[in-house]
Amino acid sequence: MALTYDDGPIPGRTDAVLAALDRAGVPATFFTVGYLVRSYPDIVRRTVDSGHVVANHTYRHEILTYLSNSGIVSTIDRADAALRATGVNPARLVRPPGGNTNSRVKSAIEGAGYRQVMWTWGPLDYKPISAWTISSGIINHAKDGAVFVLHDGSGNYRNTAAAVDRIVSTLHARGYCFGVLDNQGNIVPSGSGAPAEPEVDQCAPPTQTAPDSAGVGVVDTARGFWYLRDPLNVRTTGFYYGNPGDYPFMGDWDGDGVDTPGLYRRSDGYVYLRNSNTSGIADVAFLFGNPGDLPVPGDFNGDGFDTVSLYRPDETRFYIINQLGSGGAGLGAADYEVSFGSPGDQPIAGDFDGDGVDTVGIYRSSSGLVSFAASPATSFFYGSANDYALMGAYEGGAKDTIGVYRENGTMFYLRSSNTSGAADHEFSYGKRGFIPIVGYFGDLHGTSMPPQSDVCEFPVAES
């Protein structure tokens, strides 16, 4: 597959992306803007010297469908001349800005001796989204021959650069390699006709790192003790957080890609969030909702940060809010509301289609009905009566799928797709009366642990 970057070169921004690619040891193809090339020729030379390919993104980032045929040829010829003036040999490839093209534009480009190059998928990383959202989207859309479009010239360049390490390490572990685009737009390794001679990624064997997948845990709400199960080594890390009776959940409150504890005090509507999987006091606290509401954590606007929305059982209504409160103050009105489900349903939320935005839904424990409030609506059956539903990316990637916890037997049954069928993963964990949780826990560092026999038969990680 190929990573490609548009809209540079820009000092600082392109430099950050180049440094990230260098650390990861993979090459990329950069579609550059001509007037920026003339302003920053040293960055272009450094890009090629670092083993990457440079190509054409017009002279002034013009929308080519607005130009005449002669105007199209003029802007791409000027951009090509600017690249050659730096002393490099650019690829004869043109990517129309914004992907705005048609048969006339394509014919004009090819008539001038270039080849139009588009892309397979892009995470819209020029928007203010997190590195985790960027990398998750690419990981979820990975396939042989994929060409991904990212942006070294946008204001979100820090997150674009930060995403490289997780993209490369995860996809290396799955057997993918990275190459550059040749003059025909094909993905090639070094010495296969690319205009530059990059040190192309040789696809190192998988390393023994923690899997990019959700883990599960349980919380003893009578004592406020959390047990997190490491999905790699099946060991438990534990810590105290909260008061007896608090309702537990997990979310990525600070956008660092790691899910950490949250508590909802249903007696008064207070939310208490912590930014590490350790004992301690809340990092964020605020008031939202009414007594008796149920918390629904999720990233409902795709910005890479989870917030705490609510489900009001007596109204069968979700109250969605895209910000966190602070200072113990009230949060205010919801951003929008969703009426969905029936009395007695469990609220759920997750990224059901891998687009980086969470959607609400319900689990009807009386029948095992799973239903998402999406368009088009999606429904299927999974689990048994009285199961507790959990949404998570159990096999990695960006797409959340259904899982259930069966208290009678303390069994987790996790599925790798949002369809009816048998569990893909099942195991015993927890203790009757504990509340199940799910999240990506990152590196676990417990601070206190009760006797090993307190939670199943699993080994305990002392720290």
N, C-alpha and C positions, 0 to 999 in steps of 0.2 A: 504494500500500500504506500501512499505518498501523502506527506504533509506539505501543504502549500500555504504561502502567506502573501496577503495583498496589502497595498497602499503605502508601502515604504519607498525609500529609506527615510527614517526620521531618527535623529540622534537620541540616544537613551532608549527609545522604544524598540527599534530594530536591534540595538545592541543587547537589550535584555533577552530577546528571543534567540539571538545567536548564541548567547552565553548558555541558555537553557538547552539548546540543541547540542552544543559542544559537551556539556556535562552528561547528556544522555547518550552521546555517541551516534547520533543519527543525522542524515542529511535531509534537506528540504529544498523546495523550489519557491523562489520569491518573485512575485509579479509586481514589478516596480513602476512607479509613476515618473515620467520623463523629467518634469521640471524639478522634482526632488532629487533625481539622479544627478542633474547638473549642479544642484546646490551641495550635495553630499557625496561626491564621487569616492571618497575614501571608504565610506561604509559599503559601497558596492564592491570595491576591490577586496575589502576584508571579508565580505560575504562569500565571494568566489574562492578566495584564499583559504577559507574555512571548510571548503568542500561542498558548497551548495551551488545550485543553478539559479541564474537570474533570467527573467523573461519580461514580457511587455504587458503593461496595464494602461496603455495610452499615455499621452503627454501631460494632459491636465485632468485626468479622471473624467473624461467626457462620457455622456450617455450616447452610445453609438447609434441607437435607433433614431436620435434626433438629427444626426448628421447626414449630409449627402455622401455618395460613394467616394467622391474625391476628398471630402472632409475626413472620412474614416481612414483612408490611406494616408493622408497627411499627418494625422495625429499619431498613428502607429509607426510611421517612418521616422518622425521626429523623436519618438521615444526610443526607437532602436538606435538611432544615431547618437542619442545621449548616452546610452549604455556603452556603445562601442568607443565613444570618446574617452571613457574611463580606462580603456585598455583591456576590457574583458571580452569574451566571446559569448554573447547571450543566446539563449535558445530562440528559435523562430516560432515562438508561441505567443498568442495574444489571448488574454482573458478580458472580455468586455466588462467594464465596471458595472457593479450591481447585477451582473448576469443578464443585462438588457441586450438581447440579440434577437434576430430573426433570420430568415433565409437570405434576405438581401445583405445584411451585415456580414453574415458568414461567407457569402460569395465574395464580397469586397475584400475581406481579410485574406481569404485563400487566393484570390486573384492577384494580390500583392506579394504572394510568396510566403505567407505565414500560415499557421494552423490555429484555429480557434480551440481553446481549451476551457471546459467548464469544470464541474466538480460533482462528486457523488452525494456529498452531504456537508453541511457546515453548522456549527453550534451557535451562530449569531453572536460571536464573542466580542463584537464591537459594542454590544449592549453591556450595561453594568451587571454582569453575571459573574459568579464565583469560578475559581479554578476548578473546583469540584464539579460544578455543573458542566463546564466546558469539557473536561476530561471524561465525565460519565457519558455525555452524548456521543463522543467519538468512540469510546469503548463499546457502547451499545450498538453502534452502527458499523463496527468493524467487519470487513469481509475482504477476501482476496480481490485485488485490483481497485480497491476504494481510493478515491482522491478526495481528501478533506480540505476545505477552504477555511483558513483562519486569517487573522489580521495583525500584522506587526505595526501598522500605522494608526491604530485606534487609541483612544484614551484609556481603554481597558487592558492595555498591553501587559501590565503586571500580572494579571490573572491569566492572560493568554500564555505568557512565559512560564508561570508557575504550574500550568496544567501539563507541560511537556513530560515531566518526570513520571507522573502517574500513567499517562497515556503509553509511554514507551515501556515502562516496567511491566504493566499489566498485559499489554499486547505481545511483548516478548514472551512472557510466561505462557501465552496461548499459542505460540508458534508463529506469529506474524513477523515479517521483516519490513524494513522501510527503504524506499529507493527514491530516485529523482525522475523527472519527466524528460524524455528525449525530444528531438525535433518533430517527432510524429505524435507526441503526447502520450507515449507509452511509458510505463514505469519500468525503469532499468537499473541494474546494479552498475558498479564502476566498470568502465571499459566496454560498455555495450552500446556506445553510440551517443551518449549524453554529451552536450557541448562542453561540460566541465568534467573534471576527473575527481569526483568526491570520494571520500573514504566511506563507502556505503556500508550501512549496518549489516553485519554478518549474522544477525539473529542468534545471540548467545543462548545457551540452554537455560531453561527456567531456573530461577533462584528460589531458595526456600524462604519465601516471605509470607506474611499473613495474607490470606486470600482476600480479594476485593469483593467481599460478600457480607451480608448482614448476619449478625449474631443474635442470639436470644438470651434472655435472662428471666429471673423471677424476683419479686420483691415481697418480703415479709412485712406487710403494712402494719402489723401489730407492734413491730419494733423499729420500723424505718430502716431495715437492712436490705441492701441490694446485692444480688448475686448475678454476675455477668459471665456468660459462658463463651470462652474463646473458640471460634469455629475452626481454628487450625489445630490446636493441641488438646481441645476438649477439657481444659482446666478452668477452674472457677476463680474469679477475683471478686472480693466482697468489700463493702464499705457501708457506713451508716450515713443516711441523709433523710431528713424530714421528721415529722412527728407521727405518732400512731394515728391511723385513720386517713392520712393524706393519700390522694389518688396519684399513682406514679405513671410516668410516660417518658419517652426519650425524644430528643430532637437536636438539630444542629443550630444552636442559638447564635453562635458567633461566626458562622460561615467558614469554619476551618475544615469541614469535611468529616468531623467526628461527632457522633451523637452522644449527648450527655444528659444527666437527669433533669426532669421537671416534675413538679408536684402541683396538684390542684387541691386546695382546701375547700371542699364542697360545702362546708358549713357557712363560709363567709365569702367565697368567690375570689380568694387570693391565689395568685400564681407565684411559684418560687422556682427559679431556674438556676442551674449550676453549669459552669463551663469546663468542668473536668470530671472524670470518673473517679472521684476520691471523696472522702468525708470532708465536711466543711459547711460554711454558711452559704446562703444563696448569693449569687452574683447579680441577679436581677429579680426584683419583686414588684408586683403591681396588682391592681384589682381589676377584674374583668368578669362580667356575667352576674348570674344570680345563684343563690344557694340551690344545689341540686343539679346544676348544669354538669355536662361531661366535657373534658378537654379533648380537642382534636388537633394535635400538632401536625404541621405540614408547611411546605413551601408553595403557597397558592398563587404567587406571581412570578415564579421562576428566577428570583434574584439570588438564589443560593443560600438564603437564610430561612430557617424554619421559624414560624410564629405559632401562637397558641390560639386557635379558634375554638368555638364551643358548639355543642349540640344540646338542645333543650328538649328532653324526652317528652314532656307533656305537650309540646307544640310540634314535634317531629320536624324541627327546623335547625339548620346549621347557621351560625353567625360567624362569618369569615372576616378576619382582620389581618392586614399585611404589615403590622408593626408590633414591636414589643413595647410594653410600658417600662417605667423606671421609677425609682424612689418611693415605691409603695403607693403611688398615686393611682387614681382610676384611669383606665385606658380610653374610655369614650365609646362612641358608637362603632358598630361593625362597618366594614367597607361594603359588604353586600350580604345577602341572606339567600339560603337555598332551602326550600321546603322539599323534604324527601323522606320516604320511608313510612313506617307505621309504628304505633305504640309497641314498645318492647324490643325494637330493633337495636342492635349495637352499631354505633357510628364507627366508620373506618375512613382512612384517607391514605392515598399513595399516588405515586407516579405510574399509572397503569399502562401508559403507552410509551414511556421513555422519552417524553418531550421536555423534561426538566420542570414541569409544572404539576403539582399535586391536585388531585380531584377527590371530592368526598364521595362516600357511598355508605351502604349499610350491610350488616350481616344479620340475617334472621335466624337466630340460634334454634328456633323451634323446628325449622325445616332444612337449615343449611343453605338458604338462598343468599348468594352474593350479588349485589347490584350496585353499579357505579352511576353516579349522576353526571354522565357524560353524553355527548352527542356524536354518534347515535348511542342510545342506552345499551349497556352490556350487563347481562345477567347469566348466572349459571349456579349450579348447586355443588357444594363442597362441605365435607364434614358431617357431623352427627348432632343430634339434639343436645343443647347445653354447652357446645363447644364455644371457645373464646377466639375471635378472629384477630389475626395479626398480618399486617402488610409489610413486606420487606424484599430487598433484592437478594434472595437467598443463594443465587448462583452468580452474583456479581452483575456489573453493568448498571444501567440507569433505570431499568424497568422493575417496579415492585409487583410481586405476585402474592397470592393468597397463602396463608398458613393458619392453622388452628392449634389451640392448646386444649387438651382434654384433661380436666382436673381429676376425673376418676381414672387413675392410672398415671397421672402427671406426665402425659405424653404430648410431644410436639409432632405435628404432621404438616410438613412444608411442601408446597408444590412449586414447580418451576415455570408454570404458565397459568394464565387466568382462564382456566377451563375446568370442567368437571373431570374427575379421574382419580386414580390412586395417588397417594403421597409419593414424592420423589425422595424425600428425606424424612425419617422418623426416628425418634429417640426419646428416652425417658429423662426428665430433668425437673427438679423442683420438689414441691411438697404441697399437699392439700392445703388450701386456704391462701396460698401465695398468688400474687397477681403477675401474669406474664408480660414481658416487654420485648421489644425488638429494636435493633439499630446497628449502625456501623460504629463499633466501639474504639477503633484505633488501637494504640498500644495501651494495655490495661495495667494500672498501678493501684492495687488495693491498699488500704491502710490498716484494716482490722478484720479479723476473721474468726467466727465462732468455731466450735468443734466441727471436724470434717463431716461427721455423721448427720449434721443438721440439714444438709441439702443433698439428697440422693446418695449415690455411692461414688460421685465423681471426685477426682483429685483436686486439691485446693492449692491455689497459687498464693503463697505467703509473701507479703511485701510490706 
